[in-house]
Amino acid sequence: MSVRIPFTSTSTKPVIAVAFYSTYGHIETLAEAIIEGARSAGAEVRPYFIRETLPKEVLDKMYAGSSLSPKYPVLTPNDLKEVDGLILGAPTRYGRVPAQVSAFFDECGGLWASGGLVGKFAATFTSSGGQHGGQETTALTTMPFFTHLMYVPLGYTHPYVNDYAKNEIHGGSPWGVSTVVGSTGERSVLPEELELARHQGKSFAETVGTFVRGKTA
Ligand SMILES: Cc1cc2nc3c(=O)[nH]c(=O)nc-3n(C[C@H](O)[C@H](O)[C@H](O)COP(=O)(O)O)c2cc1C
């Protein structure tokens, strides 16, 4: 059986979900910049939070912030039906995405079975406590899910990926924008990382927009 690539947008404006999970706010900060960048490229951007799955008493012991009071609606598989692309942000947990994000992937079983993931674009961004604590493996280990969509890495599309702050700890890789938060989350997102986040949002929206316009040409 073949599945036709569906046409989601009703106009030539790409519709993009920026969905993220964030316990302490760093990923949320990157997400805001990504949203800004995607909007600057003319996309309709829909921000979402990935559903919290840990009990409040555990989150309180973790001194959680963002995930206890998410400021965006919780992402559901149905929401993905209405978008052309998904930019997904998640902090690392042991070098992989958090269980909350895996739970969302599992929720998408019905959508996958009905061909609802086909033809949608995807990108990722992340954060970690340590510089070598799993920035690239966190993106890499989402690939089994994202092979069901069309993954768009950041690549070397911005000089910061390769060149910036050579003497400084920083995030940003060809996989996507990222930040290094330190062992207690004491580090803030760097201005260069925010710029890279805006760039990733814009660049992804342009790629998806080209595809959407191509389908109506
Ligand atoms: C259970 C748990 C596991 C973690 N595992 C790692 C890890 O393997 N490597 C690392 O560098 N940071 C690790 N961290 C730190 C988080 O990645 C860090 O808190 C997160 O990137 C901050 O993002 P946020 O402010 O958006 O929540 C872990 C944190 C928790 C709570």
The ligand as a Gaussian input file, in Angstrom:
#p B3LYP/6-31G(d) Opt

LIG

0 1
 C       16.936000      12.582000      35.166000
 C       17.890000      13.535000      34.504000
 C       18.875000      13.033000      33.658000
 C       19.780000      13.895000      33.056000
 N       20.746000      13.362000      32.249000
 C       21.684000      14.179000      31.734000
 C       22.741000      13.649000      30.932000
 O       22.818000      12.442000      30.650000
 N       23.680000      14.506000      30.465000
 C       23.650000      15.847000      30.742000
 O       24.534000      16.584000      30.300000
 N       22.624000      16.389000      31.447000
 C       21.652000      15.584000      31.946000
 N       20.618000      16.126000      32.674000
 C       20.509000      17.599000      32.801000
 C       19.397000      18.140000      31.884000
 O       19.670000      17.842000      30.533000
 C       19.214000      19.628000      32.084000
 O       18.605000      19.789000      33.343000
 C       18.349000      20.221000      30.992000
 O       19.066000      20.258000      29.776000
 C       17.863000      21.604000      31.310000
 O       16.889000      21.958000      30.360000
 P       15.549000      22.663000      30.855000
 O       15.962000      23.879000      31.626000
 O       14.800000      23.056000      29.603000
 O       14.763000      21.677000      31.680000
 C       19.694000      15.292000      33.282000
 C       18.678000      15.806000      34.107000
 C       17.794000      14.930000      34.713000
 C       16.711000      15.505000      35.615000

